[in-house]
Amino acid sequence: METRSTAAFDPPTINPYPLFLNPIFSFLLPLSQMAVETPLLDPPPPATRRQQCGLILSSLLIFSVGLLAFSGHRSQQSPPISPGADHHRTPPARGVREGVSAKSSPGFVGEEEERVSYNWTNAMFTWQRTAYHFQPQRNWMNGYTGPLYHKGWYHIFYQYNPDSAVWGNITWGHAVSRDLIHWLLLPLALVPDRWYDVNGVWTGSATRHPDGNIYMLYTGSTGNLTQVQNLAHPADPSDPLLLHWVKNAANPVLLPPPGIGPKDFRDPTTAWLGPDGLWRVAIGSRVEKLGLTLVYKTRDFLSYELLDHYLHSVPGTGMWECVDFFPVAVNGTKGLDTSAAGEGIKHVLKASLDDTKLDHFAVGTYDPVEDLWTPDDPKNDVGIGLKYDYGRYYASKTFYDQEKERRILWGWINETDTEFDDLKKGWASLQTIPRTVVLDGRTGADLLQWPVEEIESLRLRSYCFEDVLVGPGSVVPLHIGSATQLKNSIPLQLDIMAEFEVELISGKKTDEENSCDGGAAERSSLGPFGILALADASLSELTSVFFRPVQTSADAVTTYFCTDQTRSSLAPDVFKVVYGSSIPVVGDEKLQMRVLVDHSIVESFGQGGRRVISSRVYPTKAIYGDARLFLFNNATDVNVKVKLKIWEMNSAFIRPYTH
């Protein structure tokens, strides 16, 4: 089916992300502006650039510098705090008392001590706000809940605080889109106004019945903080926008069963139909440190029977929340309805681990008669193996898009600055770009996640670079503009596709123990090399996305895909870590990455989405016209040849719906 037209989503009169704030540059960054050490090799000849895929002469000058100029220290001395900076103590993590995972910034060393907030300006806060990722206009949001496609519209619901930029008073926000990108904000869908959800309308899932009814199960928190499951349905199923929702008079329809704590019973999944004609619903829970999934059978979504065994459990993983369970085709690129089962189908079980705030999954086999799921590889079971995303990412949820026969995944990216800063800027958190999910046919064990095709509707001008040679210890600026635009700046919204070829030049391969942990600063024989996004001219701030091949034996190489945020900001009060994982490189595959840059969000996809890393960064210098883009190679013994295509990206113009 053809992608739907977005002509109906013309930019509003007041555009919060005007294109003149997203300039690009064409002038060479003077060498004198960079910290330079002795070059490690002579400069190669200039690269060529294809603009709009037509061959033109490039103004790109490639130069080699000792990469230690940017990598000598993984963390720099923070700048002095101005007298106007705010001093405050870290508040207790929100949500824990109420029985959900912590909904505030990650812990820091000495977090009980006084923390100092960077002296952020309003211009900096404005820059941090994204242009094509979903987020409400103001206040706090966390995970998506109950996504579905209905009568020509994609619907998302999200946990939202209508009163503040911190977690609390959790209500369901609601938005719709024709294409998963251009969202229109609707009135609140569900509010905490009953005894069974007075402390919050939490995560839920939608199930579409063959008779056309929509059943929305969700977790409510009662006055005494007991977690119960409730049922809601559209007041008018014929309404394409589903503007009004009704809570069932029988609520709550499920209470915590014996042996399950009152705060350990939440987040029902989309239901699937079993061979006996009954629906199954899974709910996350725990028994002490045993993470587990309960399963209930139901015919009418009002009366339920708890199975006498778990769908699956894993010792030592703690509370499982936001559980998801869905089928994937062993061969093929289409998604499957949640009730699909049989030959040629595997099932994915995913849990968000309350203890670690990470989303883990495993691929396995589901027995629909016994209602048991078994991982294909016990060493990569749920909670101890693969992750959806190796960066800042949590509380994800999928749904089956029957319109395009695909499974769509969303995840939540929360803030890592201070709550004090969130209150000052008036908003907190956002969602990833929706991703399609299929089983990796080449490995059989991984999932391939890829931005939905509709994101390409935002692409504007494109730039192609062919065979850019980056020698050992070099950085290469990527200039992607015209002389009519502001000098030495890049767009704040980019879609970058890059392919890397590696040539060994020294004849030696050293045995190494490196992984992602050393970050982009730690040099080795074969890596790291990749992209420096959101960098300033002096490279005092930068976010590195890179590969690091590591020689593990005479004839074996393990490759890592990583993001280094340790130099992403000079602000002392934000979370700056290195994320990453080993990544399978199968057969003759070249190393490939796709990087979506949207102001303070960097989403990185390695090897066609076999590994994904979401980064939340807060530059203080590499913003507006001072943001730059580079290639780098910090290996000691390889040349890297890079092929790139880069698009500027438009805004999604997310705004309230008007009749």
Secondary structure, DSSP 8 states (H G I E B T S, - for coil): ------TT----SS-SS-GGGS----S---GGGS-----SS------EEEETTEEE----------THHHHS-SS-------TT-EEEE----TTTTTTS---S----TTTTSEEEE----HHHHHHHS-SSS---SSEEEEEEEEEEEETTEEEEEEEEETT-SSS-S-EEEEEEESSSSSEEEEEEEE-S-STTTTT-EEEEEEEE-TTS-EEEEEEEE-TT--EEEEEEEES-TT-TT---EEE-TT---B---TTS-TTSEE-----EE-TTS-EEEEEEEEETTEEEEEEEEESSSSSEEE-SS-SEEETT---EEEEEEEEEESS-S----TT--STTEEEEEEEEETTTTEEEEEEEEEETTTTEEEES-GGG-TTTS-BS-SSS-EEEEEEEETTTTEEEEEEEE---S-HHHHHHHTEE-EE---EEEEE-TTTSS-EEEEE-GGGGGGEEEEEEEEEEEE-TTEEEE-----TTS-TT---SEEEEEEEEEEEE-SS--------STTTTTS--SS--EEEEEEE-TTSSS-EEEEEEEEEEETTEEEEEEEEE-TTS-S-TTS---EEEEE----TT--EEEEEEEETTEEEEEEGGGTEEEEEE---SSSSGGG-EEEEEE--SSEEEEEEEEEEEE-----EE---
